[in-house]
Amino acid sequence: MIAVDTSVWVEFFRGRQPLTDRVSDVLERDQVALPVPVRIEILSGARKTERPRLARLLSALPLLLPSDATWRRIEEWVATGAGAGQRFGVANLLVAAIASENNCAIWSLDADFARMARLGLVSLADPAG
């Protein structure tokens, strides 16, 4: 499974090619999971008139939720990152920890996730091949 991050969804909804075709492909193969912070980011950034339609569309995807262990993992990752001179946004840490706990690779255009991957915290998806 692939946890698709907000940065990819934004480009998808804007119709940016070739990313749109790649997202459509993984959607058709039922390979996409949606971390709840990503769902909230998408809905909070949507126009009021678009929000109900987006909520319905996103509800078709498996939703990944944090657990108590998620927060402990994030604290460990903060220490690991700090030890390597790295800092990460809280939302990205939450998305990453949820994805990791659910054995999902992350597909994102955000450099935070690439830096997390270099530290061995997460695995990245590359639907482009």
VMD Tcl script that builds the backbone (N, CA, C; Angstrom):
set m [mol new atoms 387]
animate dup $m
set s [atomselect $m all]
$s set {name element resname resid chain x y z} {
  {N N MET 1 A 0.838 -1.191 0.000}
  {CA C MET 1 A 0.000 0.000 0.000}
  {C C MET 1 A 0.877 1.247 0.000}
  {N N ILE 2 A 0.308 2.298 -0.535}
  {CA C ILE 2 A 1.002 3.577 -0.619}
  {C C ILE 2 A 0.187 4.629 0.117}
  {N N ALA 3 A 0.830 5.305 1.052}
  {CA C ALA 3 A 0.213 6.445 1.731}
  {C C ALA 3 A 0.551 7.680 0.896}
  {N N VAL 4 A -0.461 8.226 0.258}
  {CA C VAL 4 A -0.255 9.385 -0.617}
  {C C VAL 4 A -0.398 10.649 0.222}
  {N N ASP 5 A 0.635 11.483 0.168}
  {CA C ASP 5 A 0.688 12.707 0.960}
  {C C ASP 5 A -0.076 13.844 0.278}
  {N N THR 6 A -0.379 14.854 1.055}
  {CA C THR 6 A -1.120 16.019 0.590}
  {C C THR 6 A -0.489 16.655 -0.642}
  {N N SER 7 A 0.828 16.754 -0.674}
  {CA C SER 7 A 1.509 17.410 -1.797}
  {C C SER 7 A 1.187 16.737 -3.132}
  {N N VAL 8 A 1.054 15.426 -3.125}
  {CA C VAL 8 A 0.709 14.692 -4.341}
  {C C VAL 8 A -0.761 14.917 -4.687}
  {N N TRP 9 A -1.627 14.859 -3.676}
  {CA C TRP 9 A -3.056 15.075 -3.934}
  {C C TRP 9 A -3.323 16.453 -4.514}
  {N N VAL 10 A -2.639 17.468 -4.009}
  {CA C VAL 10 A -2.847 18.829 -4.520}
  {C C VAL 10 A -2.536 18.878 -6.015}
  {N N GLU 11 A -1.416 18.295 -6.398}
  {CA C GLU 11 A -1.057 18.283 -7.824}
  {C C GLU 11 A -2.046 17.448 -8.637}
  {N N PHE 12 A -2.525 16.353 -8.056}
  {CA C PHE 12 A -3.514 15.510 -8.724}
  {C C PHE 12 A -4.797 16.294 -8.977}
  {N N PHE 13 A -5.305 16.968 -7.956}
  {CA C PHE 13 A -6.554 17.717 -8.106}
  {C C PHE 13 A -6.389 18.926 -9.024}
  {N N ARG 14 A -5.173 19.398 -9.188}
  {CA C ARG 14 A -4.912 20.483 -10.142}
  {C C ARG 14 A -4.765 19.965 -11.574}
  {N N GLY 15 A -4.756 18.638 -11.720}
  {CA C GLY 15 A -4.671 18.040 -13.053}
  {C C GLY 15 A -3.285 18.052 -13.659}
  {N N ARG 16 A -2.258 18.090 -12.820}
  {CA C ARG 16 A -0.874 18.150 -13.304}
  {C C ARG 16 A -0.437 16.798 -13.858}
  {N N GLN 17 A -0.020 16.800 -15.086}
  {CA C GLN 17 A 0.476 15.585 -15.742}
  {C C GLN 17 A 1.991 15.543 -15.626}
  {N N PRO 18 A 2.626 14.420 -15.600}
  {CA C PRO 18 A 2.077 13.064 -15.679}
  {C C PRO 18 A 1.617 12.511 -14.328}
  {N N LEU 19 A 1.743 13.326 -13.282}
  {CA C LEU 19 A 1.380 12.860 -11.940}
  {C C LEU 19 A -0.066 12.386 -11.877}
  {N N THR 20 A -0.973 13.070 -12.534}
  {CA C THR 20 A -2.385 12.684 -12.503}
  {C C THR 20 A -2.576 11.256 -13.000}
  {N N ASP 21 A -1.894 10.900 -14.074}
  {CA C ASP 21 A -2.009 9.532 -14.591}
  {C C ASP 21 A -1.443 8.513 -13.608}
  {N N ARG 22 A -0.346 8.863 -12.943}
  {CA C ARG 22 A 0.263 7.931 -11.980}
  {C C ARG 22 A -0.632 7.724 -10.761}
  {N N VAL 23 A -1.253 8.808 -10.278}
  {CA C VAL 23 A -2.181 8.670 -9.143}
  {C C VAL 23 A -3.379 7.828 -9.576}
  {N N SER 24 A -3.907 8.110 -10.736}
  {CA C SER 24 A -5.051 7.329 -11.237}
  {C C SER 24 A -4.705 5.853 -11.316}
  {N N ASP 25 A -3.485 5.552 -11.735}
  {CA C ASP 25 A -3.052 4.160 -11.854}
  {C C ASP 25 A -3.043 3.453 -10.502}
  {N N VAL 26 A -2.456 4.077 -9.482}
  {CA C VAL 26 A -2.410 3.412 -8.172}
  {C C VAL 26 A -3.793 3.360 -7.535}
  {N N LEU 27 A -4.641 4.331 -7.842}
  {CA C LEU 27 A -6.020 4.277 -7.359}
  {C C LEU 27 A -6.773 3.099 -7.979}
  {N N GLU 28 A -6.613 2.929 -9.281}
  {CA C GLU 28 A -7.283 1.829 -9.979}
  {C C GLU 28 A -6.829 0.464 -9.471}
  {N N ARG 29 A -5.575 0.386 -9.018}
  {CA C ARG 29 A -5.048 -0.885 -8.498}
  {C C ARG 29 A -5.301 -1.044 -6.997}
  {N N ASP 30 A -6.111 -0.154 -6.422}
  {CA C ASP 30 A -6.439 -0.196 -4.985}
  {C C ASP 30 A -5.194 -0.243 -4.110}
  {N N GLN 31 A -4.223 0.584 -4.437}
  {CA C GLN 31 A -2.968 0.604 -3.683}
  {C C GLN 31 A -2.820 1.829 -2.788}
  {N N VAL 32 A -3.865 2.640 -2.683}
  {CA C VAL 32 A -3.753 3.903 -1.952}
  {C C VAL 32 A -4.445 3.816 -0.602}
  {N N ALA 33 A -3.740 4.295 0.426}
  {CA C ALA 33 A -4.307 4.465 1.755}
  {C C ALA 33 A -4.180 5.945 2.119}
  {N N LEU 34 A -5.063 6.397 2.978}
  {CA C LEU 34 A -5.128 7.819 3.304}
  {C C LEU 34 A -4.921 8.051 4.803}
  {N N PRO 35 A -3.732 8.552 5.195}
  {CA C PRO 35 A -3.547 8.920 6.600}
  {C C PRO 35 A -4.515 10.056 6.958}
  {N N VAL 36 A -5.138 9.974 8.105}
  {CA C VAL 36 A -6.149 10.950 8.482}
  {C C VAL 36 A -5.629 12.392 8.460}
  {N N PRO 37 A -4.369 12.688 8.813}
  {CA C PRO 37 A -3.937 14.086 8.720}
  {C C PRO 37 A -3.956 14.601 7.277}
  {N N VAL 38 A -3.712 13.717 6.318}
  {CA C VAL 38 A -3.755 14.121 4.911}
  {C C VAL 38 A -5.194 14.465 4.530}
  {N N ARG 39 A -6.125 13.627 4.948}
  {CA C ARG 39 A -7.542 13.912 4.670}
  {C C ARG 39 A -7.930 15.286 5.221}
  {N N ILE 40 A -7.522 15.552 6.461}
  {CA C ILE 40 A -7.863 16.828 7.100}
  {C C ILE 40 A -7.191 17.996 6.369}
  {N N GLU 41 A -5.939 17.838 5.969}
  {CA C GLU 41 A -5.255 18.904 5.227}
  {C C GLU 41 A -5.972 19.200 3.915}
  {N N ILE 42 A -6.372 18.168 3.204}
  {CA C ILE 42 A -7.054 18.359 1.921}
  {C C ILE 42 A -8.386 19.078 2.145}
  {N N LEU 43 A -9.162 18.595 3.086}
  {CA C LEU 43 A -10.474 19.202 3.328}
  {C C LEU 43 A -10.357 20.624 3.859}
  {N N SER 44 A -9.364 20.877 4.686}
  {CA C SER 44 A -9.218 22.228 5.244}
  {C C SER 44 A -8.750 23.232 4.197}
  {N N GLY 45 A -8.087 22.749 3.144}
  {CA C GLY 45 A -7.629 23.644 2.082}
  {C C GLY 45 A -8.610 23.795 0.938}
  {N N ALA 46 A -9.704 23.048 0.982}
  {CA C ALA 46 A -10.683 23.075 -0.114}
  {C C ALA 46 A -11.661 24.233 0.043}
  {N N ARG 47 A -12.186 24.674 -1.087}
  {CA C ARG 47 A -13.255 25.661 -1.049}
  {C C ARG 47 A -14.490 25.032 -0.398}
  {N N LYS 48 A -15.274 25.861 0.233}
  {CA C LYS 48 A -16.475 25.391 0.921}
  {C C LYS 48 A -17.374 24.592 -0.019}
  {N N THR 49 A -17.491 25.026 -1.249}
  {CA C THR 49 A -18.362 24.343 -2.213}
  {C C THR 49 A -17.800 23.000 -2.659}
  {N N GLU 50 A -16.479 22.823 -2.577}
  {CA C GLU 50 A -15.837 21.573 -2.998}
  {C C GLU 50 A -15.741 20.545 -1.880}
  {N N ARG 51 A -15.811 21.004 -0.637}
  {CA C ARG 51 A -15.555 20.134 0.514}
  {C C ARG 51 A -16.451 18.891 0.568}
  {N N PRO 52 A -17.764 18.999 0.375}
  {CA C PRO 52 A -18.596 17.782 0.439}
  {C C PRO 52 A -18.223 16.749 -0.636}
  {N N ARG 53 A -17.940 17.201 -1.849}
  {CA C ARG 53 A -17.561 16.278 -2.922}
  {C C ARG 53 A -16.226 15.611 -2.609}
  {N N LEU 54 A -15.268 16.389 -2.151}
  {CA C LEU 54 A -13.967 15.828 -1.793}
  {C C LEU 54 A -14.095 14.830 -0.647}
  {N N ALA 55 A -14.909 15.149 0.342}
  {CA C ALA 55 A -15.102 14.244 1.482}
  {C C ALA 55 A -15.666 12.908 1.000}
  {N N ARG 56 A -16.610 12.950 0.070}
  {CA C ARG 56 A -17.174 11.704 -0.474}
  {C C ARG 56 A -16.119 10.921 -1.246}
  {N N LEU 57 A -15.359 11.605 -2.083}
  {CA C LEU 57 A -14.322 10.932 -2.862}
  {C C LEU 57 A -13.273 10.287 -1.956}
  {N N LEU 58 A -12.820 11.018 -0.970}
  {CA C LEU 58 A -11.779 10.508 -0.073}
  {C C LEU 58 A -12.287 9.383 0.821}
  {N N SER 59 A -13.588 9.365 1.081}
  {CA C SER 59 A -14.133 8.321 1.951}
  {C C SER 59 A -14.066 6.936 1.303}
  {N N ALA 60 A -13.788 6.881 0.000}
  {CA C ALA 60 A -13.656 5.588 -0.684}
  {C C ALA 60 A -12.311 4.924 -0.386}
  {N N LEU 61 A -11.384 5.666 0.205}
  {CA C LEU 61 A -10.035 5.138 0.473}
  {C C LEU 61 A -9.939 4.612 1.900}
  {N N PRO 62 A -9.099 3.585 2.109}
  {CA C PRO 62 A -8.862 3.121 3.484}
  {C C PRO 62 A -8.222 4.245 4.297}
  {N N LEU 63 A -8.784 4.533 5.452}
  {CA C LEU 63 A -8.312 5.615 6.304}
  {C C LEU 63 A -7.378 5.056 7.371}
  {N N LEU 64 A -6.204 5.660 7.486}
  {CA C LEU 64 A -5.204 5.237 8.470}
  {C C LEU 64 A -5.218 6.219 9.637}
  {N N LEU 65 A -5.397 5.671 10.845}
  {CA C LEU 65 A -5.520 6.498 12.047}
  {C C LEU 65 A -4.328 6.314 12.982}
  {N N PRO 66 A -4.005 7.347 13.749}
  {CA C PRO 66 A -2.922 7.195 14.733}
  {C C PRO 66 A -3.397 6.382 15.930}
  {N N SER 67 A -2.417 5.803 16.613}
  {CA C SER 67 A -2.683 5.073 17.854}
  {C C SER 67 A -1.793 5.687 18.944}
  {N N ASP 68 A -1.891 5.162 20.136}
  {CA C ASP 68 A -0.996 5.629 21.203}
  {C C ASP 68 A 0.460 5.395 20.805}
  {N N ALA 69 A 0.706 4.268 20.153}
  {CA C ALA 69 A 2.074 3.948 19.731}
  {C C ALA 69 A 2.600 4.950 18.706}
  {N N THR 70 A 1.704 5.540 17.929}
  {CA C THR 70 A 2.108 6.530 16.928}
  {C C THR 70 A 2.846 7.688 17.590}
  {N N TRP 71 A 2.303 8.163 18.662}
  {CA C TRP 71 A 2.881 9.318 19.343}
  {C C TRP 71 A 4.228 8.982 19.972}
  {N N ARG 72 A 4.356 7.777 20.503}
  {CA C ARG 72 A 5.650 7.352 21.053}
  {C C ARG 72 A 6.691 7.256 19.930}
  {N N ARG 73 A 6.273 6.724 18.796}
  {CA C ARG 73 A 7.174 6.615 17.651}
  {C C ARG 73 A 7.635 7.998 17.202}
  {N N ILE 74 A 6.715 8.933 17.162}
  {CA C ILE 74 A 7.066 10.300 16.755}
  {C C ILE 74 A 8.103 10.886 17.702}
  {N N GLU 75 A 7.923 10.694 19.003}
  {CA C GLU 75 A 8.907 11.199 19.963}
  {C C GLU 75 A 10.285 10.584 19.719}
  {N N GLU 76 A 10.326 9.292 19.438}
  {CA C GLU 76 A 11.599 8.636 19.126}
  {C C GLU 76 A 12.212 9.236 17.859}
  {N N TRP 77 A 11.386 9.466 16.857}
  {CA C TRP 77 A 11.886 10.012 15.591}
  {C C TRP 77 A 12.390 11.451 15.749}
  {N N VAL 78 A 11.744 12.216 16.631}
  {CA C VAL 78 A 12.215 13.576 16.900}
  {C C VAL 78 A 13.636 13.508 17.456}
  {N N ALA 79 A 13.863 12.596 18.386}
  {CA C ALA 79 A 15.204 12.438 18.968}
  {C C ALA 79 A 16.195 11.951 17.920}
  {N N THR 80 A 15.786 10.996 17.099}
  {CA C THR 80 A 16.659 10.491 16.031}
  {C C THR 80 A 17.011 11.608 15.062}
  {N N GLY 81 A 15.998 12.371 14.659}
  {CA C GLY 81 A 16.230 13.486 13.738}
  {C C GLY 81 A 17.154 14.531 14.330}
  {N N ALA 82 A 16.893 14.898 15.577}
  {CA C ALA 82 A 17.728 15.904 16.231}
  {C C ALA 82 A 19.172 15.439 16.321}
  {N N GLY 83 A 19.364 14.159 16.608}
  {CA C GLY 83 A 20.712 13.609 16.676}
  {C C GLY 83 A 21.445 13.681 15.343}
  {N N ALA 84 A 20.689 13.723 14.261}
  {CA C ALA 84 A 21.277 13.816 12.923}
  {C C ALA 84 A 21.197 15.240 12.366}
  {N N GLY 85 A 20.794 16.188 13.231}
  {CA C GLY 85 A 20.689 17.575 12.792}
  {C C GLY 85 A 19.487 17.852 11.904}
  {N N GLN 86 A 18.456 17.037 12.047}
  {CA C GLN 86 A 17.254 17.178 11.215}
  {C C GLN 86 A 16.038 17.514 12.077}
  {N N ARG 87 A 15.185 18.357 11.545}
  {CA C ARG 87 A 13.903 18.661 12.170}
  {C C ARG 87 A 12.813 18.446 11.132}
  {N N PHE 88 A 11.660 18.001 11.607}
  {CA C PHE 88 A 10.540 17.712 10.713}
  {C C PHE 88 A 9.272 18.356 11.249}
  {N N GLY 89 A 8.371 18.717 10.336}
  {CA C GLY 89 A 7.082 19.261 10.736}
  {C C GLY 89 A 6.242 18.207 11.438}
  {N N VAL 90 A 5.441 18.645 12.385}
  {CA C VAL 90 A 4.619 17.721 13.165}
  {C C VAL 90 A 3.653 16.957 12.272}
  {N N ALA 91 A 3.009 17.641 11.348}
  {CA C ALA 91 A 2.052 16.950 10.459}
  {C C ALA 91 A 2.766 15.881 9.637}
  {N N ASN 92 A 3.958 16.182 9.150}
  {CA C ASN 92 A 4.703 15.197 8.364}
  {C C ASN 92 A 5.144 14.022 9.229}
  {N N LEU 93 A 5.552 14.296 10.445}
  {CA C LEU 93 A 5.902 13.203 11.357}
  {C C LEU 93 A 4.695 12.302 11.613}
  {N N LEU 94 A 3.536 12.909 11.773}
  {CA C LEU 94 A 2.322 12.138 12.024}
  {C C LEU 94 A 1.961 11.275 10.814}
  {N N VAL 95 A 2.010 11.860 9.633}
  {CA C VAL 95 A 1.739 11.093 8.404}
  {C C VAL 95 A 2.735 9.949 8.277}
  {N N ALA 96 A 4.001 10.241 8.497}
  {CA C ALA 96 A 5.050 9.236 8.352}
  {C C ALA 96 A 4.890 8.095 9.356}
  {N N ALA 97 A 4.624 8.432 10.595}
  {CA C ALA 97 A 4.482 7.396 11.627}
  {C C ALA 97 A 3.261 6.518 11.359}
  {N N ILE 98 A 2.161 7.128 10.966}
  {CA C ILE 98 A 0.956 6.353 10.645}
  {C C ILE 98 A 1.236 5.423 9.474}
  {N N ALA 99 A 1.887 5.940 8.436}
  {CA C ALA 99 A 2.213 5.114 7.270}
  {C C ALA 99 A 3.125 3.956 7.673}
  {N N SER 100 A 4.146 4.255 8.446}
  {CA C SER 100 A 5.094 3.232 8.866}
  {C C SER 100 A 4.399 2.120 9.661}
  {N N GLU 101 A 3.532 2.498 10.569}
  {CA C GLU 101 A 2.826 1.512 11.392}
  {C C GLU 101 A 1.919 0.604 10.560}
  {N N ASN 102 A 1.505 1.101 9.406}
  {CA C ASN 102 A 0.611 0.337 8.536}
  {C C ASN 102 A 1.343 -0.267 7.341}
  {N N ASN 103 A 2.676 -0.313 7.436}
  {CA C ASN 103 A 3.521 -0.884 6.381}
  {C C ASN 103 A 3.257 -0.282 5.014}
  {N N CYS 104 A 3.073 1.025 4.995}
  {CA C CYS 104 A 2.851 1.750 3.742}
  {C C CYS 104 A 4.100 2.551 3.384}
  {N N ALA 105 A 4.432 2.532 2.117}
  {CA C ALA 105 A 5.441 3.455 1.604}
  {C C ALA 105 A 4.758 4.807 1.418}
  {N N ILE 106 A 5.525 5.875 1.492}
  {CA C ILE 106 A 4.970 7.223 1.374}
  {C C ILE 106 A 5.304 7.789 0.001}
  {N N TRP 107 A 4.286 8.357 -0.637}
  {CA C TRP 107 A 4.492 9.082 -1.894}
  {C C TRP 107 A 4.238 10.547 -1.598}
  {N N SER 108 A 5.277 11.340 -1.689}
  {CA C SER 108 A 5.183 12.757 -1.374}
  {C C SER 108 A 6.137 13.554 -2.250}
  {N N LEU 109 A 5.825 14.815 -2.409}
  {CA C LEU 109 A 6.714 15.755 -3.092}
  {C C LEU 109 A 7.440 16.624 -2.073}
  {N N ASP 110 A 7.218 16.374 -0.796}
  {CA C ASP 110 A 7.776 17.142 0.316}
  {C C ASP 110 A 9.125 16.546 0.725}
  {N N ALA 111 A 10.132 17.370 0.790}
  {CA C ALA 111 A 11.492 16.919 1.094}
  {C C ALA 111 A 11.634 16.331 2.494}
  {N N ASP 112 A 10.737 16.663 3.424}
  {CA C ASP 112 A 10.805 16.083 4.771}
  {C C ASP 112 A 10.838 14.556 4.712}
  {N N PHE 113 A 10.010 13.985 3.848}
  {CA C PHE 113 A 9.907 12.528 3.792}
  {C C PHE 113 A 11.170 11.892 3.213}
  {N N ALA 114 A 11.794 12.553 2.260}
  {CA C ALA 114 A 13.058 12.042 1.715}
  {C C ALA 114 A 14.134 12.064 2.800}
  {N N ARG 115 A 14.152 13.111 3.616}
  {CA C ARG 115 A 15.120 13.177 4.710}
  {C C ARG 115 A 14.829 12.106 5.759}
  {N N MET 116 A 13.554 11.849 6.032}
  {CA C MET 116 A 13.194 10.779 6.965}
  {C C MET 116 A 13.644 9.423 6.414}
  {N N ALA 117 A 13.474 9.237 5.122}
  {CA C ALA 117 A 13.881 7.971 4.500}
  {C C ALA 117 A 15.393 7.783 4.607}
  {N N ARG 118 A 16.154 8.853 4.433}
  {CA C ARG 118 A 17.623 8.746 4.548}
  {C C ARG 118 A 18.047 8.333 5.958}
  {N N LEU 119 A 17.214 8.658 6.955}
  {CA C LEU 119 A 17.499 8.255 8.334}
  {C C LEU 119 A 16.952 6.862 8.637}
  {N N GLY 120 A 16.298 6.248 7.659}
  {CA C GLY 120 A 15.752 4.894 7.840}
  {C C GLY 120 A 14.443 4.863 8.597}
  {N N LEU 121 A 13.752 5.992 8.683}
  {CA C LEU 121 A 12.501 6.050 9.420}
  {C C LEU 121 A 11.312 5.570 8.603}
  {N N VAL 122 A 11.334 5.832 7.308}
  {CA C VAL 122 A 10.212 5.477 6.425}
  {C C VAL 122 A 10.744 4.937 5.106}
  {N N SER 123 A 9.827 4.337 4.363}
  {CA C SER 123 A 10.173 3.964 2.988}
  {C C SER 123 A 9.342 4.825 2.055}
  {N N LEU 124 A 9.919 5.126 0.905}
  {CA C LEU 124 A 9.245 5.991 -0.072}
  {C C LEU 124 A 8.714 5.153 -1.224}
  {N N ALA 125 A 7.596 5.594 -1.747}
  {CA C ALA 125 A 7.014 4.973 -2.945}
  {C C ALA 125 A 7.479 5.770 -4.151}
  {N N ASP 126 A 7.642 5.079 -5.259}
  {CA C ASP 126 A 7.992 5.743 -6.505}
  {C C ASP 126 A 7.109 5.197 -7.613}
  {N N PRO 127 A 5.849 5.628 -7.641}
  {CA C PRO 127 A 4.930 5.123 -8.658}
  {C C PRO 127 A 5.343 5.450 -10.085}
  {N N ALA 128 A 6.289 6.357 -10.242}
  {CA C ALA 128 A 6.760 6.691 -11.597}
  {C C ALA 128 A 7.621 5.569 -12.156}
  {N N GLY 129 A 8.081 4.694 -11.250}
  {CA C GLY 129 A 8.888 3.569 -11.707}
  {C C GLY 129 A 10.333 3.880 -11.599}
}
mol reanalyze $m
mol bondsrecalc $m
mol representation Tube
mol addrep $m
